[in-house]
Amino acid sequence: MIWQDYAITIIVFMFVAVTIPQLIDVINNKTSLNLFTAIATSIGNYGLAYVFLTLDLWLSVTSAILIATLWLLLFLFSLRNKK
């Protein structure tokens, strides 16, 4: 493994940690996010996961899929809250 894989993974897990409280608020119907921002961020992170896959950065792939899925959940629960 190269050091960049570890660095990307650590940084993305920091993003996951600070995004979880937002997800909890959205799940509990306390707030909602801008739908375009949430879905665009999710799609972009899935794209990054593919790029990391082509570079054989397996830890980064896993962390990018995790944050992309987190943003997808933010999108879906925000969509529910706006109805």
N, C-alpha and C positions, 0 to 999 in steps of 0.2 A: 504494500500500500504506500501511496505517496502522501506526503504531509498535507497536501491540499484537500484530500478527501476528509481527513480528520478536521481540518479547519472549517470547511464548508458544513460538515455535520454539526459541529459545535455551534456555529453561528445559527444554523437553521433551528436547532433545538432551543436556542435562546428565543427565537421568534415564536416557536410553539409555546414556550412557557408564558410569554406575555400575551399570547392570543387566547389561551384557555379561559381566562376570566371573562373575556368578551363573549366567547361561546356560551359560557354558563349564563350570562345575562340574556343572550338571545334565546337560549333554550327555555329559560324561565319567563319568556315573553315580556321582559323588562325594556327591551329596546330592539331595534332592527338596524341593519346596515344598508348602505347604498347597494342595491342589487348589482349594478354594473361593476362596481369596484370589487365586490366579493367574487363574482363569476370570472371576471378578467384576471384577478389574482390567482384564482384556482387554476384556470386554464394555463396561465403563464408558468405556474409552478409545475404542472404536469409536463409542460414543454421542457422546463429545466431538467426534470427527471429523465426525460428521453435523451437530452444532451449528455447528462452525466452517465447514462447507460452506455452511450457510444464511446465514452472515455474510460469505461470500466471503473468508475468511481462508485462502487456498490453501496458504501455507507451513505454517500450523498444522494444516490437514487432513492434509498429508503427514506431518508429524512425529507427529501423533496416531495415524495408521494404522501408522506404524513402531513406536511403543511398544506399541500394542495387539497387533501381530503378535509382537513380542518376548515379551509376556506370554502370548500363546497358545502360543508355542513352549515357554516355561517350563512351562505347564500340560501340554502333550503329553509332554514329556520326563520331567516329574515323575510323570505317570501311568504311563509305561513303567517308571520306576525303582521304583515301588511294587509292581509285579507280581512 
